[in-house]
Amino acid sequence: MAYCCGMAHSHAMAYTDQITFWKKALKTCSGDPSRSTQEIGAFLKIGGNNKDAEPYFVEALKLNPVLAPAMENLSNIYLMTGRDAEGLALTQTLNERCPQYASGWQQMGV
């Protein structure tokens, strides 16, 4: 019984924050790794850490070139850091690859 409670506690503690959760998912789950990679970047970005978030979005797009949230987040980082040409180009790519993704069109002012 004590072992079982100890295991439950260790699992619960492994997920005390979103970044830890997604990093563990990336290492242990059999799903699409681009999603976990994108989510790590998203939580870093939400926390104001764009510099560390950017490589996660780049990697997510290498793994899945049509992952709309990763394109949107990376485009936002480009725009927020004065790389307007890169940001707008990526937003255009987002709209071409994922025309049903409304946020891309909003970013273009449509």
N, C-alpha and C positions, 0 to 999 in steps of 0.2 A: 504494500500500500504506500509506504513512504517513497519507494522508487517511482511509482506512478505519479504521486503528487510532485515530486522533484522534477520529473520530466515535463509535467504540465506547466510548472512554474518556469522552467528554462525556455519552453516554447513561447510562453506569454511574454517573457522578458526579451526575447529575440525580436519582437515586433513592437517595441516601445515607440518607434517613430517610423514614418512612412519610408524614408530613404533606406533604413535598415531592412524593412519588410521587402522592398523591391530588389535590393541587392541580394537578399537571401533567395527570393523567387528566381532571380536571374541565374543563380548558381544551382538551384535544386529542382526547378520545375521544367516540365517538358514542353511548355507552351511556347508561343512566339517570343523570342528574346528581344525583338525590337520594341515590344510593348513595355516590358520591364525597364529597358534602357531609357525609353522616352519618359516613363514615370519618374525615374530617378532624376533626370534632367528637370522635369516639371517641378518637383518638390525643391530642388536646389534653386530654381528660378523664383519660385514663390517666396523662398527664404531670402531673396535678394542677392544670390550668389550666381550671377550670370556667367562669370568667367569659368566657374567649375561646371555649370550646367551645359554650356555650349558644346563641349566634346561629346556629351551623352546624346544630344540631338543629332549631331553629325553621324555618330555611330548608329543610332537608330535608323537613320535614313540610308546608311550603307546596307543595313540588314533588310530594310523594307522601304524602297523608294516611293511608295504611295501612302506612307503613314502620315496622314493629314495633321494630327496634333503636333508631331515632331517638326513638320515644315512650318506650321504656324508659330510655334514657340521659337524656333531658330530664326525665323523672319523677324519676330518681335525683338529678339536680342540684337540682330543686325541693325534694326531701325533705332533701338534705344542707345546703341553705341556709335551712332553716326555713320554707319555703313549703309546708307540709304539705297544705293544702287543694288547692293547684294540683297537687301531686305525686300525691295520691290520685285527684283527678278525672282526671288524664291516664292514670293506671294503669287506672281504670275504662274510659276510652275505648279504651285498648289492648286490654283484654279483650273489649270489645264489637266492635271492628273486626277483631281478630285472635285469635279464641278459641282457635286452635290453638297460639299462642305461649305456651309454658309459663312463661316468666319473668314474664310479667304476673300470672299466677295466683299464683306464688310470692311476688311482691311483696305480694299481698293476703293472704298467709298461708294459701292454700288448698293 
